Amino acid sequence: MRNIHLFLCLFCIVCAQKINAQAYQDDYNPWVLGFGFNTIYDSGDGIRGVLEIKDNYNYSNPFRIAVEKRFAKDYGLEISGNFNQYVEGKNRNGAIVVDPVNFFGLDGMFKYYFTNIYLDVHRAIYEGYISTGFGMNFFNGNNANTVNLGLGVNYYISENLRLNGEVLSKISIDNAAVGTNILQINLGLTLRLYKSN
């Protein structure tokens, strides 16, 4: 798993260099590279178990990587990959996990930055967004598809760097044996790749 994380970090660096070198971005609509961590809530208890972090949240090898293209100032398209693992002894969909279950999620999201309605884009210290899209989730290689709904915020650190927090609800849309509704919480950094002058 460490080799995968190292590979993904190197991949991110190479992508950042390539995208920046191609100069496809501008000040209002940059390419955005994101990386960070995630935790998964999948206890099957609905809202009742949300505060029981020790028993209901999974965060073993919780790596996340994302690439987003902003457009028309207020919108973005994002593709993200999420790695995690369900750990022994935790609750998963109404049962206790006996053997660890590897999780990989691949999500395609459309984002709307609603805070641009009332905040000055050039002076705001944060930007909030809502997102929707589809996900493919793999549990030990078995696929389950979801419709995703999310709410997130980017907090200003520097011109190119933001702290990102996001809550993503993944709602199962197929009858796969491993299909389940998931609440995924993401925390990480985003790097804006502006056009070099």
URPE-V960148 format. One record per pair of residues at least 12 apart in sequence whose ideal C-beta (glycine too) atoms are under 10 Angstrom apart, sorted by the first residue. I is the first residue (numbers start at 1). J is the second residue. Records with the same first field share a line. If there is no record, write none. Layout:
# URPE-V960148
I: J ; J
This chain:
# URPE-V960148
1: 60 ; 61 ; 63 ; 83 ; 85 ; 102
2: 61
4: 61 ; 63 ; 83 ; 104
5: 61 ; 63 ; 65 ; 83
8: 35 ; 63 ; 64 ; 65 ; 81 ; 83
9: 35 ; 63 ; 65
11: 65
12: 33 ; 34 ; 35 ; 65 ; 66 ; 67 ; 191
13: 33
15: 31 ; 33 ; 65 ; 67 ; 193
16: 31 ; 33 ; 67 ; 191 ; 193
17: 193
18: 193
19: 31 ; 32 ; 33 ; 67 ; 69 ; 193
20: 33 ; 191 ; 193 ; 194 ; 195 ; 196
21: 193 ; 196
22: 193 ; 195
23: 193 ; 194 ; 195 ; 196 ; 197
24: 69 ; 193 ; 195
25: 69 ; 70 ; 192 ; 193 ; 194 ; 195 ; 196
26: 70 ; 194 ; 195
27: 121 ; 122 ; 159 ; 192 ; 194 ; 195
28: 70 ; 71 ; 72 ; 73 ; 74 ; 121 ; 122 ; 194
29: 69 ; 70 ; 71 ; 72 ; 73 ; 74 ; 75 ; 76 ; 195
30: 68 ; 69 ; 70 ; 76 ; 160 ; 190 ; 191 ; 192 ; 193 ; 194 ; 195
31: 67 ; 68 ; 69 ; 70 ; 191 ; 192 ; 193 ; 194 ; 195
32: 66 ; 67 ; 68 ; 69 ; 70 ; 76 ; 78 ; 111 ; 154 ; 160 ; 162 ; 164 ; 190 ; 191 ; 192 ; 193
33: 65 ; 66 ; 67 ; 68 ; 160 ; 189 ; 190 ; 191 ; 192 ; 193
34: 64 ; 65 ; 66 ; 67 ; 68 ; 78 ; 80 ; 154 ; 162 ; 164 ; 166 ; 186 ; 188 ; 189 ; 190 ; 191
35: 63 ; 64 ; 65 ; 66 ; 80 ; 164 ; 188 ; 189 ; 190 ; 191
36: 62 ; 63 ; 64 ; 65 ; 66 ; 82 ; 163 ; 164 ; 165 ; 166 ; 186 ; 187 ; 188 ; 189 ; 190
37: 59 ; 61 ; 62 ; 63 ; 64 ; 82 ; 83 ; 84 ; 185 ; 186 ; 187 ; 188
38: 58 ; 59 ; 62 ; 63 ; 64 ; 80 ; 82 ; 83 ; 84 ; 103 ; 105 ; 166 ; 168 ; 184 ; 185 ; 186 ; 187 ; 188
39: 53 ; 56 ; 57 ; 58 ; 59 ; 60 ; 62 ; 84 ; 183 ; 184 ; 185 ; 186 ; 187
40: 56 ; 57 ; 58 ; 59 ; 60 ; 62 ; 82 ; 84 ; 85 ; 86 ; 90 ; 92 ; 103 ; 105 ; 137 ; 168 ; 170 ; 182 ; 183 ; 184 ; 185
41: 53 ; 56 ; 57 ; 58 ; 91 ; 167 ; 169 ; 181 ; 182 ; 183 ; 184 ; 185
42: 56 ; 57 ; 58 ; 86 ; 90 ; 91 ; 92 ; 93 ; 94 ; 97 ; 101 ; 103 ; 139 ; 170 ; 180 ; 181 ; 182 ; 183 ; 184
43: 55 ; 56 ; 57 ; 58 ; 90 ; 91 ; 92 ; 93 ; 94 ; 95 ; 180 ; 183
44: 56 ; 91 ; 92 ; 93 ; 94 ; 95 ; 180 ; 181
45: 91 ; 93 ; 94
46: 181 ; 183
47: 183
49: 91
50: 183
52: 91
54: 89 ; 90
55: 89 ; 90 ; 91 ; 96
56: 90 ; 91 ; 92 ; 183
57: 87 ; 90 ; 91 ; 183 ; 185
58: 84 ; 85 ; 86 ; 87 ; 90 ; 91 ; 92 ; 97 ; 100 ; 101 ; 103 ; 182 ; 184
59: 84 ; 85 ; 87 ; 90 ; 185
60: 83 ; 84 ; 85 ; 86 ; 87 ; 88 ; 90 ; 100 ; 102 ; 103
61: 83 ; 84 ; 85 ; 87 ; 100 ; 102 ; 103
62: 82 ; 83 ; 84 ; 85 ; 103 ; 184 ; 185 ; 186 ; 187
63: 81 ; 82 ; 83 ; 84 ; 188
64: 80 ; 81 ; 82 ; 83 ; 84 ; 105 ; 107 ; 164 ; 166 ; 184 ; 186 ; 187 ; 188
65: 79 ; 80 ; 81 ; 82 ; 83 ; 188
66: 78 ; 79 ; 80 ; 81 ; 82 ; 107 ; 109 ; 164 ; 166 ; 186 ; 188 ; 190
67: 79 ; 80 ; 81 ; 193
68: 80 ; 109 ; 111 ; 190 ; 192
70: 111 ; 113 ; 192
73: 113 ; 116 ; 121
74: 111 ; 112 ; 113 ; 114 ; 115 ; 116 ; 117 ; 121 ; 127 ; 129
75: 110 ; 111 ; 112 ; 113 ; 116 ; 129
76: 109 ; 110 ; 111 ; 112 ; 113 ; 129 ; 131
77: 108 ; 109 ; 110 ; 111 ; 133
78: 107 ; 108 ; 109 ; 110 ; 111 ; 129 ; 131 ; 133 ; 150
79: 106 ; 107 ; 108 ; 109 ; 133
80: 105 ; 106 ; 107 ; 108 ; 109 ; 133 ; 135 ; 148 ; 166 ; 168 ; 186
81: 104 ; 105 ; 106 ; 107
82: 103 ; 104 ; 105 ; 106 ; 107 ; 135 ; 137 ; 168 ; 170 ; 184 ; 186
83: 102 ; 103 ; 104 ; 105
84: 101 ; 102 ; 103 ; 104 ; 105 ; 184
85: 97 ; 100 ; 101 ; 102 ; 103 ; 104 ; 140
86: 99 ; 100 ; 101 ; 102 ; 103 ; 139 ; 140
87: 100 ; 101
88: 100 ; 101
92: 139 ; 180 ; 182
93: 178 ; 179 ; 180 ; 181 ; 182
94: 180
99: 140
100: 140
101: 139 ; 140 ; 142 ; 178
102: 138 ; 139 ; 140 ; 141
103: 137 ; 138 ; 139 ; 140 ; 178 ; 182 ; 184
104: 136 ; 137 ; 138 ; 139 ; 140 ; 141 ; 143
105: 135 ; 136 ; 137 ; 138 ; 139 ; 144 ; 146 ; 148 ; 168 ; 170 ; 182 ; 184
106: 134 ; 135 ; 136 ; 137 ; 138 ; 143
107: 131 ; 133 ; 134 ; 135 ; 136 ; 137 ; 146 ; 148 ; 150 ; 168 ; 170 ; 184
108: 133 ; 134 ; 135 ; 136 ; 148
109: 129 ; 131 ; 132 ; 133 ; 134 ; 135 ; 148 ; 149 ; 150 ; 152 ; 166 ; 168
110: 130 ; 131 ; 132 ; 133 ; 134 ; 148
111: 129 ; 130 ; 131 ; 132 ; 133 ; 150 ; 152 ; 166
112: 128 ; 129 ; 130 ; 131 ; 132
113: 127 ; 128 ; 129 ; 130 ; 131 ; 152 ; 154
114: 127 ; 128 ; 129 ; 130 ; 151
115: 127 ; 128 ; 129 ; 153 ; 154
116: 128 ; 129
123: 156
124: 154 ; 155 ; 156
125: 154 ; 155 ; 156 ; 157 ; 162
126: 153 ; 154 ; 155 ; 156 ; 162 ; 163 ; 165
127: 152 ; 153 ; 154 ; 155 ; 156 ; 162
128: 151 ; 152 ; 153 ; 154
129: 150 ; 151 ; 152 ; 153 ; 154 ; 164 ; 166
130: 149 ; 150 ; 151 ; 152
131: 148 ; 149 ; 150 ; 151 ; 152 ; 166 ; 168
132: 147 ; 148 ; 149 ; 150
133: 146 ; 147 ; 148 ; 149 ; 150 ; 168 ; 170
134: 146 ; 147 ; 148 ; 170 ; 173
135: 147 ; 148 ; 168 ; 170 ; 171 ; 172 ; 173 ; 182 ; 184
137: 170 ; 172 ; 176 ; 178 ; 179 ; 180 ; 182 ; 184
138: 178
139: 176 ; 177 ; 178 ; 179 ; 180
140: 178
141: 178
142: 176 ; 177 ; 178 ; 179
143: 174 ; 176 ; 178 ; 179
144: 170 ; 172 ; 173 ; 174 ; 175 ; 176 ; 177 ; 178 ; 179 ; 180 ; 182
145: 170 ; 171 ; 172 ; 173 ; 174 ; 176 ; 179
146: 168 ; 169 ; 170 ; 171 ; 172 ; 173 ; 174 ; 179 ; 180 ; 181 ; 182 ; 184
147: 169 ; 170 ; 171 ; 172 ; 173
148: 168 ; 169 ; 170 ; 171 ; 182 ; 184
149: 167 ; 168 ; 169 ; 170 ; 171
150: 166 ; 167 ; 168 ; 169 ; 170 ; 184 ; 186
151: 165 ; 166 ; 167 ; 168 ; 169
152: 164 ; 165 ; 166 ; 167 ; 168 ; 186
153: 165 ; 166 ; 167
154: 166 ; 189 ; 190 ; 192
155: 190
157: 189 ; 190
158: 191 ; 192
159: 192 ; 194
160: 190 ; 191 ; 192 ; 193 ; 194
161: 189 ; 190 ; 191 ; 192
162: 188 ; 189 ; 190 ; 191 ; 192
163: 187 ; 188 ; 189 ; 190
164: 186 ; 187 ; 188 ; 189 ; 190
165: 185 ; 186 ; 187 ; 188
166: 184 ; 185 ; 186 ; 187 ; 188
167: 183 ; 184 ; 185 ; 186
168: 182 ; 183 ; 184 ; 185 ; 186
169: 181 ; 182 ; 183 ; 184
170: 182 ; 183 ; 184
